[in-house]
Amino acid sequence: MALQIANPAVVEKVERLARATGLTKTALVERAVDRLAEEIGVSADTTDRFEALLAQLDRIPDRPDAVDPLGWDDQGLPK
């Protein structure tokens, strides 16, 4: 999907930085977006979202019946 930047000052900044760094404009914008996302704690990375979900699950208190909610008889069948 194309991205159009209507502000000429921003376009000039991107072009100037791209020339100075040797990056393409796309690579430059991607790096800037990734750095800002990391700085403010926003990430679309699946691993980060998975870790956040696991951290949330870890905050759920343990229940005494959570491991084995059913009673079992000597033959391994539920009572």
N, CA, C and O atoms as a Tripos MOL2 file, in Angstrom:
@<TRIPOS>MOLECULE
protein
  316   315    79     0     0
PROTEIN
NO_CHARGES

@<TRIPOS>ATOM
      1 N           0.8570   -1.1680    0.0000 N.3       1 MET1
      2 CA          0.0000    0.0000    0.0000 C.3       1 MET1
      3 C           0.9010    1.2280    0.0000 C.2       1 MET1
      4 O           1.8740    1.2910    0.7510 O.2       1 MET1
      5 N           0.5810    2.1760   -0.8230 N.am      2 ALA2
      6 CA          1.3840    3.3880   -0.9570 C.3       2 ALA2
      7 C           1.1100    4.3570    0.1880 C.2       2 ALA2
      8 O           0.0120    4.4160    0.7400 O.2       2 ALA2
      9 N           2.1470    5.1070    0.5170 N.am      3 LEU3
     10 CA          2.0430    6.1410    1.5370 C.3       3 LEU3
     11 C           2.3890    7.4540    0.8680 C.2       3 LEU3
     12 O           3.4420    7.5800    0.2430 O.2       3 LEU3
     13 N           1.5190    8.4220    0.9960 N.am      4 GLN4
     14 CA          1.7650    9.7270    0.3980 C.3       4 GLN4
     15 C           1.9450   10.7400    1.5150 C.2       4 GLN4
     16 O           1.1160   10.8430    2.4200 O.2       4 GLN4
     17 N           3.0440   11.4870    1.4380 N.am      5 ILE5
     18 CA          3.3120   12.5230    2.4270 C.3       5 ILE5
     19 C           3.0620   13.8700    1.7610 C.2       5 ILE5
     20 O           3.7530   14.2490    0.8160 O.2       5 ILE5
     21 N           2.0720   14.5800    2.2660 N.am      6 ALA6
     22 CA          1.6520   15.8330    1.6450 C.3       6 ALA6
     23 C           2.4420   17.0430    2.1360 C.2       6 ALA6
     24 O           2.3760   18.1110    1.5270 O.2       6 ALA6
     25 N           3.1780   16.8910    3.2180 N.am      7 ASN7
     26 CA          3.9260   18.0090    3.7840 C.3       7 ASN7
     27 C           5.3140   18.0670    3.1340 C.2       7 ASN7
     28 O           6.1350   17.1780    3.3590 O.2       7 ASN7
     29 N           5.5870   19.1180    2.3180 N.am      8 PRO8
     30 CA          6.8700   19.2110    1.6130 C.3       8 PRO8
     31 C           8.0740   19.2770    2.5550 C.2       8 PRO8
     32 O           9.1570   18.8060    2.2060 O.2       8 PRO8
     33 N           7.8990   19.8470    3.7260 N.am      9 ALA9
     34 CA          9.0080   19.9260    4.6840 C.3       9 ALA9
     35 C           9.3910   18.5340    5.1710 C.2       9 ALA9
     36 O          10.5730   18.2380    5.3460 O.2       9 ALA9
     37 N           8.4050   17.6900    5.3870 N.am     10 VAL10
     38 CA          8.6720   16.3250    5.8280 C.3      10 VAL10
     39 C           9.3280   15.5330    4.7010 C.2      10 VAL10
     40 O          10.2620   14.7680    4.9390 O.2      10 VAL10
     41 N           8.8500   15.7120    3.4980 N.am     11 VAL11
     42 CA          9.4410   15.0360    2.3340 C.3      11 VAL11
     43 C          10.9120   15.4220    2.2110 C.2      11 VAL11
     44 O          11.7570   14.5570    1.9800 O.2      11 VAL11
     45 N          11.2280   16.6980    2.3590 N.am     12 GLU12
     46 CA         12.6130   17.1730    2.2720 C.3      12 GLU12
     47 C          13.4740   16.5570    3.3750 C.2      12 GLU12
     48 O          14.6100   16.1570    3.1240 O.2      12 GLU12
     49 N          12.9420   16.4790    4.5840 N.am     13 LYS13
     50 CA         13.6890   15.8680    5.6840 C.3      13 LYS13
     51 C          14.0030   14.4060    5.3890 C.2      13 LYS13
     52 O          15.1220   13.9450    5.6180 O.2      13 LYS13
     53 N          13.0140   13.6830    4.8820 N.am     14 VAL14
     54 CA         13.2150   12.2780    4.5580 C.3      14 VAL14
     55 C          14.2620   12.1310    3.4610 C.2      14 VAL14
     56 O          15.1580   11.2940    3.5630 O.2      14 VAL14
     57 N          14.1510   12.9320    2.4270 N.am     15 GLU15
     58 CA         15.1170   12.8560    1.3230 C.3      15 GLU15
     59 C          16.5270   13.2020    1.7920 C.2      15 GLU15
     60 O          17.4890   12.5420    1.4020 O.2      15 GLU15
     61 N          16.6520   14.2220    2.6180 N.am     16 ARG16
     62 CA         17.9640   14.6410    3.1270 C.3      16 ARG16
     63 C          18.5840   13.5460    3.9950 C.2      16 ARG16
     64 O          19.7630   13.2250    3.8490 O.2      16 ARG16
     65 N          17.7860   12.9770    4.8950 N.am     17 LEU17
     66 CA         18.2900   11.8980    5.7440 C.3      17 LEU17
     67 C          18.6410   10.6480    4.9360 C.2      17 LEU17
     68 O          19.6190    9.9650    5.2380 O.2      17 LEU17
     69 N          17.8510   10.3550    3.9220 N.am     18 ALA18
     70 CA         18.1230    9.1950    3.0760 C.3      18 ALA18
     71 C          19.4610    9.3730    2.3590 C.2      18 ALA18
     72 O          20.2570    8.4360    2.2920 O.2      18 ALA18
     73 N          19.7100   10.5490    1.8330 N.am     19 ARG19
     74 CA         20.9990   10.8170    1.1770 C.3      19 ARG19
     75 C          22.1450   10.7100    2.1810 C.2      19 ARG19
     76 O          23.1840   10.1250    1.8740 O.2      19 ARG19
     77 N          21.9630   11.2680    3.3710 N.am     20 ALA20
     78 CA         23.0240   11.2890    4.3760 C.3      20 ALA20
     79 C          23.3560    9.8970    4.9130 C.2      20 ALA20
     80 O          24.5070    9.6130    5.2450 O.2      20 ALA20
     81 N          22.3560    9.0410    4.9960 N.am     21 THR21
     82 CA         22.5600    7.7100    5.5650 C.3      21 THR21
     83 C          22.8260    6.6410    4.5140 C.2      21 THR21
     84 O          23.3330    5.5630    4.8270 O.2      21 THR21
     85 N          22.4850    6.9420    3.2750 N.am     22 GLY22
     86 CA         22.6270    5.9380    2.2210 C.3      22 GLY22
     87 C          21.4810    4.9470    2.1900 C.2      22 GLY22
     88 O          21.5120    3.9790    1.4300 O.2      22 GLY22
     89 N          20.4760    5.1820    3.0080 N.am     23 LEU23
     90 CA         19.2950    4.3210    3.0170 C.3      23 LEU23
     91 C          18.3040    4.7840    1.9610 C.2      23 LEU23
     92 O          18.3190    5.9400    1.5380 O.2      23 LEU23
     93 N          17.4400    3.8590    1.5400 N.am     24 THR24
     94 CA         16.3290    4.2840    0.6980 C.3      24 THR24
     95 C          15.3360    5.0360    1.5770 C.2      24 THR24
     96 O          15.3680    4.9240    2.8030 O.2      24 THR24
     97 N          14.4710    5.7890    0.9490 N.am     25 LYS25
     98 CA         13.4580    6.5150    1.7300 C.3      25 LYS25
     99 C          12.5670    5.5380    2.4940 C.2      25 LYS25
    100 O          12.1790    5.7970    3.6330 O.2      25 LYS25
    101 N          12.2500    4.4240    1.8600 N.am     26 THR26
    102 CA         11.4180    3.4170    2.5240 C.3      26 THR26
    103 C          12.1320    2.8500    3.7450 C.2      26 THR26
    104 O          11.5390    2.7370    4.8170 O.2      26 THR26
    105 N          13.4040    2.4920    3.5840 N.am     27 ALA27
    106 CA         14.1650    1.9340    4.7050 C.3      27 ALA27
    107 C          14.3120    2.9600    5.8280 C.2      27 ALA27
    108 O          14.2510    2.6120    7.0070 O.2      27 ALA27
    109 N          14.5020    4.2040    5.4610 N.am     28 LEU28
    110 CA         14.6390    5.2650    6.4550 C.3      28 LEU28
    111 C          13.3500    5.4320    7.2600 C.2      28 LEU28
    112 O          13.3870    5.5210    8.4870 O.2      28 LEU28
    113 N          12.2310    5.4730    6.5770 N.am     29 VAL29
    114 CA         10.9380    5.6270    7.2560 C.3      29 VAL29
    115 C          10.6590    4.3990    8.1190 C.2      29 VAL29
    116 O          10.1810    4.5310    9.2460 O.2      29 VAL29
    117 N          10.9540    3.2120    7.6030 N.am     30 GLU30
    118 CA         10.7390    2.0020    8.3930 C.3      30 GLU30
    119 C          11.5640    2.0360    9.6750 C.2      30 GLU30
    120 O          11.0550    1.7150   10.7490 O.2      30 GLU30
    121 N          12.8310    2.4210    9.5700 N.am     31 ARG31
    122 CA         13.6870    2.4780   10.7560 C.3      31 ARG31
    123 C          13.1550    3.4940   11.7640 C.2      31 ARG31
    124 O          13.1390    3.2360   12.9670 O.2      31 ARG31
    125 N          12.7190    4.6480   11.2650 N.am     32 ALA32
    126 CA         12.1930    5.6820   12.1630 C.3      32 ALA32
    127 C          10.9170    5.2050   12.8620 C.2      32 ALA32
    128 O          10.7410    5.4370   14.0580 O.2      32 ALA32
    129 N          10.0460    4.5530   12.1300 N.am     33 VAL33
    130 CA          8.7950    4.0490   12.7100 C.3      33 VAL33
    131 C           9.0930    2.9640   13.7390 C.2      33 VAL33
    132 O           8.4980    2.9530   14.8160 O.2      33 VAL33
    133 N          10.0130    2.0480   13.4150 N.am     34 ASP34
    134 CA         10.3770    0.9890   14.3580 C.3      34 ASP34
    135 C          10.9740    1.5660   15.6410 C.2      34 ASP34
    136 O          10.6500    1.1160   16.7400 O.2      34 ASP34
    137 N          11.8430    2.5590   15.4960 N.am     35 ARG35
    138 CA         12.4610    3.1670   16.6860 C.3      35 ARG35
    139 C          11.4270    3.8760   17.5490 C.2      35 ARG35
    140 O          11.4680    3.7650   18.7740 O.2      35 ARG35
    141 N          10.5100    4.5950   16.9340 N.am     36 LEU36
    142 CA          9.4730    5.2820   17.7040 C.3      36 LEU36
    143 C           8.5550    4.2750   18.3860 C.2      36 LEU36
    144 O           8.1760    4.4590   19.5420 O.2      36 LEU36
    145 N           8.2010    3.2180   17.6770 N.am     37 ALA37
    146 CA          7.3420    2.1890   18.2640 C.3      37 ALA37
    147 C           8.0250    1.5480   19.4690 C.2      37 ALA37
    148 O           7.3880    1.3050   20.4940 O.2      37 ALA37
    149 N           9.3270    1.2760   19.3400 N.am     38 GLU38
    150 CA         10.0660    0.6920   20.4520 C.3      38 GLU38
    151 C          10.1570    1.6790   21.6190 C.2      38 GLU38
    152 O          10.0260    1.2960   22.7820 O.2      38 GLU38
    153 N          10.3770    2.9260   21.2990 N.am     39 GLU39
    154 CA         10.5180    3.9640   22.3270 C.3      39 GLU39
    155 C           9.2540    4.1170   23.1670 C.2      39 GLU39
    156 O           9.3300    4.3040   24.3820 O.2      39 GLU39
    157 N           8.1000    4.0380   22.5240 N.am     40 ILE40
    158 CA          6.8500    4.2300   23.2620 C.3      40 ILE40
    159 C           6.2030    2.9100   23.6730 C.2      40 ILE40
    160 O           5.1280    2.8970   24.2720 O.2      40 ILE40
    161 N           6.8700    1.7960   23.3460 N.am     41 GLY41
    162 CA          6.3860    0.4990   23.8030 C.3      41 GLY41
    163 C           5.2810   -0.0960   22.9650 C.2      41 GLY41
    164 O           4.4880   -0.8940   23.4640 O.2      41 GLY41
    165 N           5.2110    0.2770   21.6990 N.am     42 VAL42
    166 CA          4.2040   -0.2830   20.8030 C.3      42 VAL42
    167 C           4.9160   -1.1720   19.7950 C.2      42 VAL42
    168 O           5.8670   -0.7450   19.1410 O.2      42 VAL42
    169 N           4.4530   -2.4020   19.6750 N.am     43 SER43
    170 CA          5.0670   -3.3160   18.7230 C.3      43 SER43
    171 C           4.0020   -4.2160   18.1340 C.2      43 SER43
    172 O           3.1140   -4.6980   18.8370 O.2      43 SER43
    173 N           4.1010   -4.4310   16.8550 N.am     44 ALA44
    174 CA          3.1680   -5.3400   16.1950 C.3      44 ALA44
    175 C           3.7580   -6.7320   16.0860 C.2      44 ALA44
    176 O           3.1670   -7.6240   15.4760 O.2      44 ALA44
    177 N           4.9080   -6.9090   16.6720 N.am     45 ASP45
    178 CA          5.5830   -8.1870   16.6070 C.3      45 ASP45
    179 C           4.7850   -9.2410   17.3630 C.2      45 ASP45
    180 O           4.3630   -9.0140   18.4970 O.2      45 ASP45
    181 N           4.5840  -10.3650   16.7480 N.am     46 THR46
    182 CA          3.7950  -11.4350   17.3460 C.3      46 THR46
    183 C           4.4040  -11.9270   18.6510 C.2      46 THR46
    184 O           3.6810  -12.2310   19.5990 O.2      46 THR46
    185 N           5.7220  -12.0060   18.7030 N.am     47 THR47
    186 CA          6.3820  -12.4790   19.9160 C.3      47 THR47
    187 C           6.0870  -11.5590   21.0880 C.2      47 THR47
    188 O           5.8080  -12.0200   22.1950 O.2      47 THR47
    189 N           6.1480  -10.2630   20.8440 N.am     48 ASP48
    190 CA          5.8610   -9.3070   21.9100 C.3      48 ASP48
    191 C           4.4270   -9.4460   22.4040 C.2      48 ASP48
    192 O           4.1710   -9.3920   23.6070 O.2      48 ASP48
    193 N           3.5020   -9.6230   21.4850 N.am     49 ARG49
    194 CA          2.0990   -9.7720   21.8790 C.3      49 ARG49
    195 C           1.8830  -11.0620   22.6560 C.2      49 ARG49
    196 O           1.1170  -11.0920   23.6190 O.2      49 ARG49
    197 N           2.5590  -12.1250   22.2380 N.am     50 PHE50
    198 CA          2.4480  -13.4030   22.9320 C.3      50 PHE50
    199 C           3.0130  -13.2920   24.3470 C.2      50 PHE50
    200 O           2.4150  -13.7840   25.3040 O.2      50 PHE50
    201 N           4.1760  -12.6400   24.4690 N.am     51 GLU51
    202 CA          4.7730  -12.4620   25.7960 C.3      51 GLU51
    203 C           3.8840  -11.6030   26.6870 C.2      51 GLU51
    204 O           3.7860  -11.8600   27.8870 O.2      51 GLU51
    205 N           3.2420  -10.5980   26.1270 N.am     52 ALA52
    206 CA          2.3380   -9.7600   26.9060 C.3      52 ALA52
    207 C           1.1320  -10.5700   27.3880 C.2      52 ALA52
    208 O           0.6710  -10.3920   28.5160 O.2      52 ALA52
    209 N           0.6310  -11.4490   26.5400 N.am     53 LEU53
    210 CA         -0.4810  -12.3070   26.9340 C.3      53 LEU53
    211 C          -0.0690  -13.2630   28.0530 C.2      53 LEU53
    212 O          -0.8150  -13.4620   29.0120 O.2      53 LEU53
    213 N           1.1220  -13.8540   27.9260 N.am     54 LEU54
    214 CA          1.5970  -14.7490   28.9730 C.3      54 LEU54
    215 C           1.7930  -14.0060   30.2920 C.2      54 LEU54
    216 O           1.4820  -14.5400   31.3570 O.2      54 LEU54
    217 N           2.3000  -12.7930   30.2290 N.am     55 ALA55
    218 CA          2.4760  -11.9930   31.4520 C.3      55 ALA55
    219 C           1.1260  -11.7150   32.0980 C.2      55 ALA55
    220 O           0.9990  -11.7450   33.3220 O.2      55 ALA55
    221 N           0.1200  -11.4450   31.2740 N.am     56 GLN56
    222 CA         -1.2170  -11.2000   31.8020 C.3      56 GLN56
    223 C          -1.7750  -12.4670   32.4500 C.2      56 GLN56
    224 O          -2.3950  -12.3910   33.5110 O.2      56 GLN56
    225 N          -1.5690  -13.6130   31.8370 N.am     57 LEU57
    226 CA         -2.0360  -14.8700   32.4100 C.3      57 LEU57
    227 C          -1.3050  -15.1900   33.7160 C.2      57 LEU57
    228 O          -1.8890  -15.7550   34.6410 O.2      57 LEU57
    229 N          -0.0320  -14.8250   33.7820 N.am     58 ASP58
    230 CA          0.7330  -15.0610   35.0180 C.3      58 ASP58
    231 C           0.1910  -14.2540   36.1920 C.2      58 ASP58
    232 O           0.4040  -14.6290   37.3450 O.2      58 ASP58
    233 N          -0.4990  -13.1630   35.9220 N.am     59 ARG59
    234 CA         -1.0470  -12.3360   36.9960 C.3      59 ARG59
    235 C          -2.3400  -12.9120   37.5780 C.2      59 ARG59
    236 O          -2.8150  -12.4400   38.6120 O.2      59 ARG59
    237 N          -2.9070  -13.9170   36.9310 N.am     60 ILE60
    238 CA         -4.1230  -14.5490   37.4570 C.3      60 ILE60
    239 C          -3.7260  -15.4070   38.6570 C.2      60 ILE60
    240 O          -2.8520  -16.2650   38.5380 O.2      60 ILE60
    241 N          -4.3530  -15.1850   39.8000 N.am     61 PRO61
    242 CA         -3.9550  -15.9620   40.9840 C.3      61 PRO61
    243 C          -4.2490  -17.4500   40.8120 C.2      61 PRO61
    244 O          -5.2200  -17.8520   40.1710 O.2      61 PRO61
    245 N          -3.3740  -18.2420   41.4100 N.am     62 ASP62
    246 CA         -3.5670  -19.6950   41.3800 C.3      62 ASP62
    247 C          -4.7540  -20.0820   42.2480 C.2      62 ASP62
    248 O          -4.9920  -19.4840   43.2980 O.2      62 ASP62
    249 N          -5.4910  -21.0840   41.8020 N.am     63 ARG63
    250 CA         -6.6060  -21.6170   42.5750 C.3      63 ARG63
    251 C          -6.2120  -22.9830   43.0810 C.2      63 ARG63
    252 O          -5.5140  -23.7250   42.3900 O.2      63 ARG63
    253 N          -6.6510  -23.3280   44.2810 N.am     64 PRO64
    254 CA         -6.2910  -24.6500   44.8050 C.3      64 PRO64
    255 C          -6.8280  -25.7890   43.9390 C.2      64 PRO64
    256 O          -6.2310  -26.8650   43.9020 O.2      64 PRO64
    257 N          -7.9420  -25.5680   43.2460 N.am     65 ASP65
    258 CA         -8.5110  -26.6420   42.4340 C.3      65 ASP65
    259 C          -8.1390  -26.5140   40.9570 C.2      65 ASP65
    260 O          -8.7010  -27.2200   40.1190 O.2      65 ASP65
    261 N          -7.2180  -25.6400   40.6310 N.am     66 ALA66
    262 CA         -6.8820  -25.3980   39.2270 C.3      66 ALA66
    263 C          -6.1220  -26.5700   38.6090 C.2      66 ALA66
    264 O          -6.2890  -26.8450   37.4200 O.2      66 ALA66
    265 N          -5.3100  -27.2500   39.3710 N.am     67 VAL67
    266 CA         -4.5050  -28.3300   38.8240 C.3      67 VAL67
    267 C          -5.3280  -29.5980   38.6360 C.2      67 VAL67
    268 O          -5.2060  -30.2840   37.6210 O.2      67 VAL67
    269 N          -6.1570  -29.9000   39.6120 N.am     68 ASP68
    270 CA         -6.9200  -31.1430   39.5770 C.3      68 ASP68
    271 C          -8.3210  -30.8890   40.1280 C.2      68 ASP68
    272 O          -8.5880  -31.2030   41.2880 O.2      68 ASP68
    273 N          -9.2170  -30.3280   39.3240 N.am     69 PRO69
    274 CA        -10.5270  -29.9480   39.8410 C.3      69 PRO69
    275 C         -11.4350  -31.1290   40.1670 C.2      69 PRO69
    276 O         -12.4000  -30.9740   40.9160 O.2      69 PRO69
    277 N         -11.1440  -32.3110   39.6150 N.am     70 LEU70
    278 CA        -11.9870  -33.4810   39.8800 C.3      70 LEU70
    279 C         -11.3120  -34.4020   40.8860 C.2      70 LEU70
    280 O         -10.0870  -34.4980   40.9450 O.2      70 LEU70
    281 N         -12.1260  -35.0610   41.6580 N.am     71 GLY71
    282 CA        -11.5910  -36.1050   42.5250 C.3      71 GLY71
    283 C         -11.4190  -37.3850   41.7170 C.2      71 GLY71
    284 O         -12.2310  -37.6790   40.8400 O.2      71 GLY71
    285 N         -10.3750  -38.1430   42.0050 N.am     72 TRP72
    286 CA        -10.0950  -39.3640   41.2510 C.3      72 TRP72
    287 C         -10.1050  -40.5750   42.1930 C.2      72 TRP72
    288 O          -9.6770  -40.4910   43.3440 O.2      72 TRP72
    289 N         -10.5900  -41.6660   41.6880 N.am     73 ASP73
    290 CA        -10.5840  -42.8770   42.4970 C.3      73 ASP73
    291 C          -9.2740  -43.6560   42.2630 C.2      73 ASP73
    292 O          -8.3920  -43.1950   41.5380 O.2      73 ASP73
    293 N          -9.1640  -44.8150   42.8750 N.am     74 ASP74
    294 CA         -7.9370  -45.6150   42.8010 C.3      74 ASP74
    295 C          -7.6560  -46.1590   41.3990 C.2      74 ASP74
    296 O          -6.5260  -46.5390   41.0910 O.2      74 ASP74
    297 N          -8.6800  -46.1940   40.5600 N.am     75 GLN75
    298 CA         -8.5110  -46.7160   39.2020 C.3      75 GLN75
    299 C          -8.2510  -45.5970   38.1810 C.2      75 GLN75
    300 O          -8.1550  -45.8520   36.9800 O.2      75 GLN75
    301 N          -8.1390  -44.3620   38.6740 N.am     76 GLY76
    302 CA         -7.8380  -43.2530   37.7750 C.3      76 GLY76
    303 C          -9.0550  -42.6700   37.0770 C.2      76 GLY76
    304 O          -8.9320  -41.9710   36.0710 O.2      76 GLY76
    305 N         -10.2400  -42.9660   37.6210 N.am     77 LEU77
    306 CA        -11.4740  -42.4440   37.0430 C.3      77 LEU77
    307 C         -12.0200  -41.3210   37.9190 C.2      77 LEU77
    308 O         -11.8130  -41.3260   39.1320 O.2      77 LEU77
    309 N         -12.7160  -40.3600   37.3150 N.am     78 PRO78
    310 CA        -13.2830  -39.2750   38.1340 C.3      78 PRO78
    311 C         -14.3740  -39.8080   39.0350 C.2      78 PRO78
    312 O         -15.1290  -40.7040   38.6580 O.2      78 PRO78
    313 N         -14.4500  -39.2480   40.2320 N.am     79 LYS79
    314 CA        -15.4930  -39.6710   41.1940 C.3      79 LYS79
    315 C         -16.8040  -39.0290   40.8650 C.2      79 LYS79
    316 O         -17.7960  -39.2610   41.5570 O.2      79 LYS79
@<TRIPOS>BOND
     1     1     2 1
     2     2     3 1
     3     3     4 2
     4     3     5 am
     5     5     6 1
     6     6     7 1
     7     7     8 2
     8     7     9 am
     9     9    10 1
    10    10    11 1
    11    11    12 2
    12    11    13 am
    13    13    14 1
    14    14    15 1
    15    15    16 2
    16    15    17 am
    17    17    18 1
    18    18    19 1
    19    19    20 2
    20    19    21 am
    21    21    22 1
    22    22    23 1
    23    23    24 2
    24    23    25 am
    25    25    26 1
    26    26    27 1
    27    27    28 2
    28    27    29 am
    29    29    30 1
    30    30    31 1
    31    31    32 2
    32    31    33 am
    33    33    34 1
    34    34    35 1
    35    35    36 2
    36    35    37 am
    37    37    38 1
    38    38    39 1
    39    39    40 2
    40    39    41 am
    41    41    42 1
    42    42    43 1
    43    43    44 2
    44    43    45 am
    45    45    46 1
    46    46    47 1
    47    47    48 2
    48    47    49 am
    49    49    50 1
    50    50    51 1
    51    51    52 2
    52    51    53 am
    53    53    54 1
    54    54    55 1
    55    55    56 2
    56    55    57 am
    57    57    58 1
    58    58    59 1
    59    59    60 2
    60    59    61 am
    61    61    62 1
    62    62    63 1
    63    63    64 2
    64    63    65 am
    65    65    66 1
    66    66    67 1
    67    67    68 2
    68    67    69 am
    69    69    70 1
    70    70    71 1
    71    71    72 2
    72    71    73 am
    73    73    74 1
    74    74    75 1
    75    75    76 2
    76    75    77 am
    77    77    78 1
    78    78    79 1
    79    79    80 2
    80    79    81 am
    81    81    82 1
    82    82    83 1
    83    83    84 2
    84    83    85 am
    85    85    86 1
    86    86    87 1
    87    87    88 2
    88    87    89 am
    89    89    90 1
    90    90    91 1
    91    91    92 2
    92    91    93 am
    93    93    94 1
    94    94    95 1
    95    95    96 2
    96    95    97 am
    97    97    98 1
    98    98    99 1
    99    99   100 2
   100    99   101 am
   101   101   102 1
   102   102   103 1
   103   103   104 2
   104   103   105 am
   105   105   106 1
   106   106   107 1
   107   107   108 2
   108   107   109 am
   109   109   110 1
   110   110   111 1
   111   111   112 2
   112   111   113 am
   113   113   114 1
   114   114   115 1
   115   115   116 2
   116   115   117 am
   117   117   118 1
   118   118   119 1
   119   119   120 2
   120   119   121 am
   121   121   122 1
   122   122   123 1
   123   123   124 2
   124   123   125 am
   125   125   126 1
   126   126   127 1
   127   127   128 2
   128   127   129 am
   129   129   130 1
   130   130   131 1
   131   131   132 2
   132   131   133 am
   133   133   134 1
   134   134   135 1
   135   135   136 2
   136   135   137 am
   137   137   138 1
   138   138   139 1
   139   139   140 2
   140   139   141 am
   141   141   142 1
   142   142   143 1
   143   143   144 2
   144   143   145 am
   145   145   146 1
   146   146   147 1
   147   147   148 2
   148   147   149 am
   149   149   150 1
   150   150   151 1
   151   151   152 2
   152   151   153 am
   153   153   154 1
   154   154   155 1
   155   155   156 2
   156   155   157 am
   157   157   158 1
   158   158   159 1
   159   159   160 2
   160   159   161 am
   161   161   162 1
   162   162   163 1
   163   163   164 2
   164   163   165 am
   165   165   166 1
   166   166   167 1
   167   167   168 2
   168   167   169 am
   169   169   170 1
   170   170   171 1
   171   171   172 2
   172   171   173 am
   173   173   174 1
   174   174   175 1
   175   175   176 2
   176   175   177 am
   177   177   178 1
   178   178   179 1
   179   179   180 2
   180   179   181 am
   181   181   182 1
   182   182   183 1
   183   183   184 2
   184   183   185 am
   185   185   186 1
   186   186   187 1
   187   187   188 2
   188   187   189 am
   189   189   190 1
   190   190   191 1
   191   191   192 2
   192   191   193 am
   193   193   194 1
   194   194   195 1
   195   195   196 2
   196   195   197 am
   197   197   198 1
   198   198   199 1
   199   199   200 2
   200   199   201 am
   201   201   202 1
   202   202   203 1
   203   203   204 2
   204   203   205 am
   205   205   206 1
   206   206   207 1
   207   207   208 2
   208   207   209 am
   209   209   210 1
   210   210   211 1
   211   211   212 2
   212   211   213 am
   213   213   214 1
   214   214   215 1
   215   215   216 2
   216   215   217 am
   217   217   218 1
   218   218   219 1
   219   219   220 2
   220   219   221 am
   221   221   222 1
   222   222   223 1
   223   223   224 2
   224   223   225 am
   225   225   226 1
   226   226   227 1
   227   227   228 2
   228   227   229 am
   229   229   230 1
   230   230   231 1
   231   231   232 2
   232   231   233 am
   233   233   234 1
   234   234   235 1
   235   235   236 2
   236   235   237 am
   237   237   238 1
   238   238   239 1
   239   239   240 2
   240   239   241 am
   241   241   242 1
   242   242   243 1
   243   243   244 2
   244   243   245 am
   245   245   246 1
   246   246   247 1
   247   247   248 2
   248   247   249 am
   249   249   250 1
   250   250   251 1
   251   251   252 2
   252   251   253 am
   253   253   254 1
   254   254   255 1
   255   255   256 2
   256   255   257 am
   257   257   258 1
   258   258   259 1
   259   259   260 2
   260   259   261 am
   261   261   262 1
   262   262   263 1
   263   263   264 2
   264   263   265 am
   265   265   266 1
   266   266   267 1
   267   267   268 2
   268   267   269 am
   269   269   270 1
   270   270   271 1
   271   271   272 2
   272   271   273 am
   273   273   274 1
   274   274   275 1
   275   275   276 2
   276   275   277 am
   277   277   278 1
   278   278   279 1
   279   279   280 2
   280   279   281 am
   281   281   282 1
   282   282   283 1
   283   283   284 2
   284   283   285 am
   285   285   286 1
   286   286   287 1
   287   287   288 2
   288   287   289 am
   289   289   290 1
   290   290   291 1
   291   291   292 2
   292   291   293 am
   293   293   294 1
   294   294   295 1
   295   295   296 2
   296   295   297 am
   297   297   298 1
   298   298   299 1
   299   299   300 2
   300   299   301 am
   301   301   302 1
   302   302   303 1
   303   303   304 2
   304   303   305 am
   305   305   306 1
   306   306   307 1
   307   307   308 2
   308   307   309 am
   309   309   310 1
   310   310   311 1
   311   311   312 2
   312   311   313 am
   313   313   314 1
   314   314   315 1
   315   315   316 2
@<TRIPOS>SUBSTRUCTURE
     1 MET1         2 RESIDUE 1 A MET
     2 ALA2         6 RESIDUE 1 A ALA
     3 LEU3        10 RESIDUE 1 A LEU
     4 GLN4        14 RESIDUE 1 A GLN
     5 ILE5        18 RESIDUE 1 A ILE
     6 ALA6        22 RESIDUE 1 A ALA
     7 ASN7        26 RESIDUE 1 A ASN
     8 PRO8        30 RESIDUE 1 A PRO
     9 ALA9        34 RESIDUE 1 A ALA
    10 VAL10       38 RESIDUE 1 A VAL
    11 VAL11       42 RESIDUE 1 A VAL
    12 GLU12       46 RESIDUE 1 A GLU
    13 LYS13       50 RESIDUE 1 A LYS
    14 VAL14       54 RESIDUE 1 A VAL
    15 GLU15       58 RESIDUE 1 A GLU
    16 ARG16       62 RESIDUE 1 A ARG
    17 LEU17       66 RESIDUE 1 A LEU
    18 ALA18       70 RESIDUE 1 A ALA
    19 ARG19       74 RESIDUE 1 A ARG
    20 ALA20       78 RESIDUE 1 A ALA
    21 THR21       82 RESIDUE 1 A THR
    22 GLY22       86 RESIDUE 1 A GLY
    23 LEU23       90 RESIDUE 1 A LEU
    24 THR24       94 RESIDUE 1 A THR
    25 LYS25       98 RESIDUE 1 A LYS
    26 THR26      102 RESIDUE 1 A THR
    27 ALA27      106 RESIDUE 1 A ALA
    28 LEU28      110 RESIDUE 1 A LEU
    29 VAL29      114 RESIDUE 1 A VAL
    30 GLU30      118 RESIDUE 1 A GLU
    31 ARG31      122 RESIDUE 1 A ARG
    32 ALA32      126 RESIDUE 1 A ALA
    33 VAL33      130 RESIDUE 1 A VAL
    34 ASP34      134 RESIDUE 1 A ASP
    35 ARG35      138 RESIDUE 1 A ARG
    36 LEU36      142 RESIDUE 1 A LEU
    37 ALA37      146 RESIDUE 1 A ALA
    38 GLU38      150 RESIDUE 1 A GLU
    39 GLU39      154 RESIDUE 1 A GLU
    40 ILE40      158 RESIDUE 1 A ILE
    41 GLY41      162 RESIDUE 1 A GLY
    42 VAL42      166 RESIDUE 1 A VAL
    43 SER43      170 RESIDUE 1 A SER
    44 ALA44      174 RESIDUE 1 A ALA
    45 ASP45      178 RESIDUE 1 A ASP
    46 THR46      182 RESIDUE 1 A THR
    47 THR47      186 RESIDUE 1 A THR
    48 ASP48      190 RESIDUE 1 A ASP
    49 ARG49      194 RESIDUE 1 A ARG
    50 PHE50      198 RESIDUE 1 A PHE
    51 GLU51      202 RESIDUE 1 A GLU
    52 ALA52      206 RESIDUE 1 A ALA
    53 LEU53      210 RESIDUE 1 A LEU
    54 LEU54      214 RESIDUE 1 A LEU
    55 ALA55      218 RESIDUE 1 A ALA
    56 GLN56      222 RESIDUE 1 A GLN
    57 LEU57      226 RESIDUE 1 A LEU
    58 ASP58      230 RESIDUE 1 A ASP
    59 ARG59      234 RESIDUE 1 A ARG
    60 ILE60      238 RESIDUE 1 A ILE
    61 PRO61      242 RESIDUE 1 A PRO
    62 ASP62      246 RESIDUE 1 A ASP
    63 ARG63      250 RESIDUE 1 A ARG
    64 PRO64      254 RESIDUE 1 A PRO
    65 ASP65      258 RESIDUE 1 A ASP
    66 ALA66      262 RESIDUE 1 A ALA
    67 VAL67      266 RESIDUE 1 A VAL
    68 ASP68      270 RESIDUE 1 A ASP
    69 PRO69      274 RESIDUE 1 A PRO
    70 LEU70      278 RESIDUE 1 A LEU
    71 GLY71      282 RESIDUE 1 A GLY
    72 TRP72      286 RESIDUE 1 A TRP
    73 ASP73      290 RESIDUE 1 A ASP
    74 ASP74      294 RESIDUE 1 A ASP
    75 GLN75      298 RESIDUE 1 A GLN
    76 GLY76      302 RESIDUE 1 A GLY
    77 LEU77      306 RESIDUE 1 A LEU
    78 PRO78      310 RESIDUE 1 A PRO
    79 LYS79      314 RESIDUE 1 A LYS
